[in-house]
């Protein structure tokens, strides 16, 4: 419902994907330019949806950051506080041959 709308905590300004395709194990590296919404408290974690993937690495501005996975969400708690934003790189693996959704 419209009254439930809330602006996102983070704005994803650009996305670059690199794929190493293999039907059994595809490696996906995403590089995103992200800015925190000015109305969002600095303590608010970044939450991204993901299904049927194995997260291998998460980096912010080239430095490894800790992350956790909960209920189909990738959650990153400690991110750079730079108002100009940061670059988030996520490397994950998936198995396209096991995808029977389509």
N, C-alpha and C positions, 0 to 999 in steps of 0.2 A: 504494500500500500504506500501511497505517496507520503503519508504522514510518518512512515517508518524510515524514509530516506535519510541517510546520513552521508555526508561527503567522505570520500576515502581518506584514510590516515596518511597514505603516501600516493604521490603521483608518479606513474611510470612514464617518463618522457620519451624514451627511445629503447628499442630492443634489437639486439643483433643475435642471431642464432647460427651455430655451427653444428652440423650433423655429420656423424661418422656412421653411415648406414650399414646395418647388418640385420637380417631377419631375426637372428637369435639374440643379439645384444647390440642395440643402437646406443651410441653415446651422444648426448645432447649437451652442448654448452651454450648457455644464454648469458649475455652481457646486457644489463639494463641500467639505464641512467635514471636514477630515482631521486625525488625530492620529497621531503616530509611536508605534509600540509601544515601551514603555519598555525592552524587552529588545533593541531594535535600535540599532546604532551610529549616531551622527549622520551618518556618512559614507555610509550606505546610501541609494542613490537610490530614488526612487519609480518603479515600473514599472507601466504600465497597458497592457492589451491593446487593440488596435484594428485593424480590417480595412477596406479600401476607403474610407479617409477621408484628407482632406488637412488637417493641422493648420495653422491660421492664426495662433493666438496662445495662449500659456500665461502666466498671471499667478498670483502667490501674494501674498495680502493686498494686491491692487491694483497690484503691481509686476511688470513683465515679467521673466520668468526664461528662461534658455536651456534648450533641450531638444534631444533628438535622437531619431531613429526608427531602430530596429534590429530586423529580423526580426519585424515586426508588433507591436512594442512601442514605446510612447512612454516615454522615460526622462527624468526631471527630476532633475538632480544637486544643484543648490543650492536648498535650501528653507529657510524660516524655522525656527529652532531652538526656538521658543516651545513649552514643554511643554503649554500649553493648546490647541495645534493651530493650524491656519491654514486659510484659504479658498483653494482652488485653482479657477481659472476657465480652462476650455479652450474655445476656439472652433475649430470645424472645419467642413469642407464635405464633402458626399457627394453622389453622383448616384444617387438611388433608381431612376431609369429603367434604369440599367445593372445593377441587382441582379437576377440570375437564379437566386439560391440557392434560393428557395422555389418 
